[in-house]
């Protein structure tokens, strides 16, 4: 399961609650602490979760995460190859060179004397 898929499962789980800590996530059996931490960080970067810090709480209960309602981005496909076609078109460079008509051709040959 990719980090994106784990983050989707985590965001769906957090949406059912007002807020949750990483301890709550691991305690539910959804995922282990390392996986939960990675999924939380990914969801935070994408804006699907927000971090709520509660002052005066114990270290275990200090940081809570809440769903923002923002959907995670669609994951990239692995088969995509880099392409410069769009850049070439923006610069006005044709992708297929035009065929020029030649009326005659010449061949020069240099010989050793």
C-alpha positions as CSV (number, residue, x, y, z in Angstrom):
1,X,0.0,0.0,0.0
2,X,1.5,3.4,-1.0
3,X,1.7,6.4,1.3
4,X,-1.1,8.0,-0.7
5,X,-3.4,5.1,-0.1
6,X,-2.5,5.0,3.6
7,X,-3.2,8.8,3.8
8,X,-6.6,8.3,2.1
9,X,-7.5,5.6,4.7
10,X,-6.3,7.9,7.5
11,X,-8.2,10.9,6.3
12,X,-11.4,8.9,6.0
13,X,-10.9,7.6,9.5
14,X,-10.2,11.1,11.0
15,X,-13.3,12.5,9.2
16,X,-15.4,10.3,11.5
17,X,-14.0,12.0,14.6
18,X,-13.6,15.6,15.7
19,X,-9.8,15.2,16.1
20,X,-7.3,12.4,16.7
21,X,-3.7,12.0,17.8
22,X,-1.1,9.6,16.4
23,X,-1.7,7.5,19.6
24,X,-5.4,7.3,18.8
25,X,-4.6,6.1,15.2
26,X,-2.2,3.4,16.4
27,X,-4.5,2.4,19.3
28,X,-7.4,1.8,16.8
29,X,-5.2,-0.7,14.9
30,X,-5.5,1.3,11.7
31,X,-1.7,1.4,11.2
32,X,1.5,1.3,13.2
33,X,3.1,4.5,14.5
34,X,5.7,4.9,11.7
35,X,3.1,4.3,9.0
36,X,0.7,6.7,10.8
37,X,3.3,9.4,11.1
38,X,4.2,9.1,7.4
39,X,0.5,9.2,6.3
40,X,-0.1,12.2,8.7
41,X,2.9,14.1,7.2
42,X,1.7,13.4,3.7
43,X,-1.9,14.5,4.4
44,X,-0.6,17.7,6.2
45,X,1.6,18.6,3.1
46,X,-1.4,18.1,0.8
47,X,-3.7,20.1,3.1
48,X,-6.1,17.3,3.9
49,X,-5.3,17.4,7.6
50,X,-4.5,20.3,9.9
51,X,-2.5,20.3,13.1
52,X,-4.0,21.5,16.4
53,X,-1.6,22.1,19.3
54,X,-3.2,22.1,22.7
55,X,-1.1,24.0,25.2
56,X,-0.6,22.5,28.7
57,X,-1.5,18.9,27.6
58,X,0.8,16.0,28.0
59,X,3.2,15.2,25.2
60,X,1.1,12.3,24.1
61,X,-2.1,14.5,23.9
62,X,-0.5,17.8,22.8
63,X,-0.9,17.5,19.0
64,X,-4.2,16.6,17.5
65,X,-5.1,16.3,13.8
66,X,-8.3,17.4,12.2
67,X,-9.7,16.8,8.7
68,X,-10.0,20.0,6.6
69,X,-12.3,18.7,4.0
70,X,-9.7,19.2,1.2
71,X,-9.3,16.1,-0.9
72,X,-5.9,14.5,-1.4
73,X,-4.5,15.0,-4.9
74,X,-4.8,12.3,-7.6
75,X,-1.6,10.2,-7.5
76,X,0.7,10.4,-10.5
77,X,0.9,7.5,-12.8
78,X,4.2,5.6,-12.8
79,X,4.2,5.1,-16.6
80,X,4.4,8.8,-17.5
81,X,7.5,9.8,-19.4
82,X,9.0,13.3,-19.4
83,X,8.0,15.3,-22.5
84,X,9.1,18.6,-23.9
85,X,6.3,18.8,-26.5
86,X,4.4,21.5,-24.6
87,X,7.5,23.6,-24.2
88,X,8.5,23.3,-27.8
89,X,5.0,24.3,-28.9
90,X,5.0,27.3,-26.5
91,X,8.3,28.4,-28.2
92,X,6.8,27.9,-31.6
93,X,9.2,25.0,-32.5
94,X,7.4,22.4,-34.7
95,X,7.6,18.8,-33.6
96,X,8.0,17.4,-37.1
97,X,10.4,19.3,-39.3
98,X,9.0,20.4,-42.7
99,X,10.1,18.6,-45.8
100,X,11.9,21.0,-48.1
101,X,12.0,20.4,-51.8
102,X,15.4,20.2,-53.3
103,X,15.8,20.9,-57.1
104,X,19.2,19.4,-57.3
105,X,21.9,17.8,-55.2
106,X,25.6,18.0,-55.4
107,X,28.2,15.6,-54.2
108,X,31.8,16.7,-53.5
109,X,34.5,14.2,-53.3
110,X,38.0,14.9,-52.1
111,X,40.7,12.6,-53.4
112,X,44.3,12.1,-52.3
113,X,46.6,13.0,-55.2
